[in-house]
Amino acid sequence: MSSSVSPHASRQSAAPAQSVVSPQDAPPHGGPLSAEGERHESGERRGGAQRLKISCVLLTMGNRPAELRRAIDSVFDQEGVDIEVIVVGNGSDLPELGDRVTTLRLPENVGIPAGRNEGVRISSGEIVLFLDDDGWYRSRDLARHVHDRFAADPGLGALSFRIADPDGGPDQRRHVPRLRVGDPRRSSRVTTFLGGASAVRRTAFDQGGGLPGAFFYAHEETDLAWRILDAGFHIEYDAEAVMYHPAVAPTRHADFYRLNARNRVWLARRNLPWPLALAYLGTWVGMTVLRERSGAALRAWFAGFGEGWRQDAGERAPIKWSTAWRMTRDGRPPVI
């Protein structure tokens, strides 16, 4: 969904347009660690209710300044919450965005997951919103709704938002992260979330190890989602939390098929017990062959599939079988 990164973007080394925040200067977040090593959130309490700070991380390549400002304005228009905005220039200079925005310019295009990780690293909120630079929030109550969901449910690790067409068209079913899409306006528990239209509890993000930077683009949210689930949190698709985004095709990225296949192999190798990993990848090979009619697309997909086996997938930490069973009960067993 996000177009904040291109696999072929040029790498720039120009000086930043604005002051750069060093990742080492990141403020403390999430509260102190207990003797057992668990982080307790430090939001204020008013009238007995926990008040959590929200950080919104926007990743941009600097090629949509008007849309970026619209996105930022929609965040600052949110009412009844303590919210900060962090804009990460992914290998690009940033326009002047004002004193209220924290900016970080990365010297090169590091990809979507690594870029978002850098934004989270310098954030200070207990809840992290991820927003595409060409998306925006139309309701001023969105952040308050998200805040109240997390404050009321300590086990909630992430929320996936409903993506609406700004021109009033029907919601795209592919943006609903469950097998049986049904009505996009129906909320439910899910096993993944949409990166540019989501909110994640910071402690869940940290316990899940953050987004896998080497993925560059595709399936990075699912990798983190499975690790969040394995840490004991749950994930929900919240149809009442709406993000507006123009309808775009994911295949617009030149390396879509290759990275989609490579990262799917990495996802399985990193996170699934081997019986489930082999079943999962076998299912996707079959589905791809049946669905895809383009010979060029199939060649690119199988080239990426081979890369996924040959290249280093990173740390392997298989989810527990109990987590796999919980995912099955939530409607998506980790074999598809």
Secondary structure as UniProt FT lines:
FT   TURN            7..8
FT   HELIX           23..25
FT   TURN            35..36
FT   STRAND          44..46
FT   TURN            47..48
FT   STRAND          49..51
FT   STRAND          54..60
FT   HELIX           65..76
FT   STRAND          83..90
FT   TURN            99..100
FT   STRAND          101..106
FT   HELIX           112..121
FT   STRAND          127..132
FT   TURN            133..134
FT   TURN            140..141
FT   HELIX           142..152
FT   TURN            154..155
FT   STRAND          156..164
FT   TURN            166..167
FT   HELIX           173..175
FT   TURN            184..185
FT   STRAND          188..190
FT   TURN            195..196
FT   STRAND          197..201
FT   HELIX           202..207
FT   TURN            208..209
FT   HELIX           213..215
FT   HELIX           220..230
FT   TURN            231..232
FT   STRAND          234..244
FT   HELIX           250..252
FT   TURN            254..255
FT   HELIX           256..271
FT   HELIX           274..291
FT   HELIX           295..310
FT   HELIX           321..329
FT   TURN            330..331
FT   TURN            334..335
//
